[in-house]
């Protein structure tokens, strides 16, 4: 039994990351059974201690400061093509005209809502954005709906799905069509420090899935329609730096980034 912690993220990410682990392990150890743990931890310190609670493996952003150095093993192979760092804005539909002409300085002065404990809150602060970090994803969406925050910045892999999921609570929210915030924000596997063999199995399985095209197929099945819908290559791009990137991934750039 492999205990996979898959909480504190959107449903579409949970689906992709669970399926990703499943197909990787099937290549090497097809008898592995995955316990897909969807527990959400409201406190960052609780999330950072999941390996002390029986977790074997998880997916998180590379360099996530919630996890103390030495408390995990990292597989420095970016997953999901860096899509999580391609951020589109969720805004109230009445603000579409305002955002269509906003420049980078003006955007930084507006308030971005980020749920408590999300790893990108510090990243936005380092880049001098006006961050309101509190509550859950649902609460931050409602705050944008009610005008308490100006916008949220969600991964292009999840923005449309999240709007659908919470549409009954936030009917006036839309994906802003002209802007893209980009920062290198690769998702990677973190493993329990005593589970090096499991991480090696996952690495070998991923290599085989890359060779067969199964990873590209999973990406397309899960995210393809949503990525095409947000039209990344037609957007103005504001670049942010990511100070938490580990040295192994210091030069990482998503291949989805508009040229």
Number of C-alpha atoms within 10 A of each C-alpha: 9 15 17 21 24 24 18 19 14 16 15 16 20 19 12 17 20 19 15 21 19 18 20 23 25 16 16 17 15 11 9 12 13 15 15 15 15 14 11 13 14 14 11 15 13 15 18 16 15 17 21 11 9 13 18 24 26 23 22 21 22 24 23 19 13 16 19 12 10 9 16 19 17 21 19 17 17 19 20 21 19 24 25 23 28 26 23 29 23 25 24 22 14 11 14 15 10 8 19 13 11 13 12 13 10 11 16 17 13 14 18 25 26 26 20 17 20 18 20 20 20 18 19 19 13 13 14 13 21 17 20 19 18 15 15 16 20 14 15 23 28 18 18 22 22 13 12 15 22 22 28 25 21 20 20 25 28 22 24 20 16 18 19 13 15 15 14 9 15 19 14 15 22 20 23 22 19 20 22 27 19 24 24 26 29 24 24 20 23 24 23 21 15 12 13 16 10 17 22 13 17 25 19 16 22 23 15 17 21 14 11 11 10 16 21 16 14 18 16 13 11 18 21 14 12 16 20 12 13 21 14 21 14 12 16 15 20 14 14 17 14 20 13 18 18 13 10 11 16 12 9 15 17 19 10 14 18 15 6
